[in-house]
């Protein structure tokens, strides 16, 4: 299946553990902060 080039990710980073909130949900802002700091 082909998708438009602008929809495909430029890179994929693997992490050991996803940051989570106190309730156990994935902390999406924590993922962004890693690259926008």
N, C-alpha and C positions, 0 to 999 in steps of 0.2 A: 504494500500500500504506500502510495507516495503522498507526501504533504508538502505544502509550500515551504520554501527555504526559511521564510521569516517565522514560521511556526515551530521549527525544530530548535531544540536548545543548542546554544553555542558551546556549552561545556557541561559536563556532569561531574559533580564532586561527591565522593563517598566519605561519609563520616562514621566514626565508631558508634556514636550515640546521638539521637536527636534530643534537642533541648525540650523539656516538658514543663508545663505549669504545675502548680501545686495539686491540681485536680487530675493530673495525668494526661492532659491533652498536649498535643505538639505545639510548642511555642514558636509560631511562625515568625514573629518579629525577631526572636533570638537568632533564627537562621539568617535573616536579612542583615542584622547588625554585624554579623561576622564579616561580611563583605563590604559594607558601607561605612565601616568605622574609619 
